[in-house]
Amino acid sequence: MWRVLQLERYWVPVQIVVLLGVVAGALAYNQLAYSRLPQPVRELVQTTIPDAQYVTHRVETSDGRTVHEVTVRQQGQHFDITVGPDGELVEVEKAIPERDLPRAVADAVAAGSPGGRIQGAEEVRKGDGRVGYEVRVALTGGSAVKARYTPVGTLLRKKELR
């Protein structure tokens, strides 16, 4: 019985040490993963969002070509930067509050998803300078959709989410 009490005494400090080790390992992995990005991708990320902190990245296929989606944080704001392997900027997505959506986009969302509730919105700036908005909407019945709009509220595409 005495040994059980001794183990309980050390249980919380052991958990803290393990948690700190996991966090330190994750941070080290992120730095390693960032350094393994192709040089043109790293350079574009650094010039697009200066002084941003690297969060994560993934490699995807978009329109039949391989791209890197790099997530960074700057002053509490998250950005997803999509870059071609040659360093070409495809797009930058920036999370925005629902209140910052243009009125035409908010109206189009309401008309296209009656009874829906906006769960998230992003401003999407393409490499050629065009701006659009991506909105995730929770629908009645538990399903959700993700839709892209032009600044004047024209629906570009809509995808049902699981």
C-alpha positions, 0 to 999 in steps of 0.5 A: 500500500505504501508503494502505491501512495509513493507512485501516486505522489510522482504521477503528476510530475511524470505526466508533466515531463512527458508532456514537455517532451512531446511538445519539444519533439513537435517543435523540433519536427516542425523546424526540421519539416520546414527546412526540408521544403524546397528552397523556392517554396521557403523563399516565397513564404518568407517574402509573402508573410515576413516574420511569420512563424511556421506551423505546418505544411502538406503536399497536395495535388491541385489541378493535376500538379503538386503544390505545397500548402504551408500554414504560418502564423503572424501576430495571431493570424493564420495564413495558408500559402499554396506554392508550386514546387518552383516557387510560384504563388498559387494563392494565400488564404487568410482566416477572417471573421464573418463580419468582414465578409463583403455584404454581397458574399454574406447575402449569397451565402444566406440565399444559397444555404437557407438556415445555414450557419457560417462556421468559418470564412477566408479571404483568398488572394490568388497569385495573379491578384484576384480576390475571392472568399471561401466560406464553410457553412453548417447546414440543418441536418448536420451536413456542411458545405464549403463554397467560394465566391467572388467579391460581388457574391458570384458562386464559383464552386460549392463542395459538400463536406462529410 
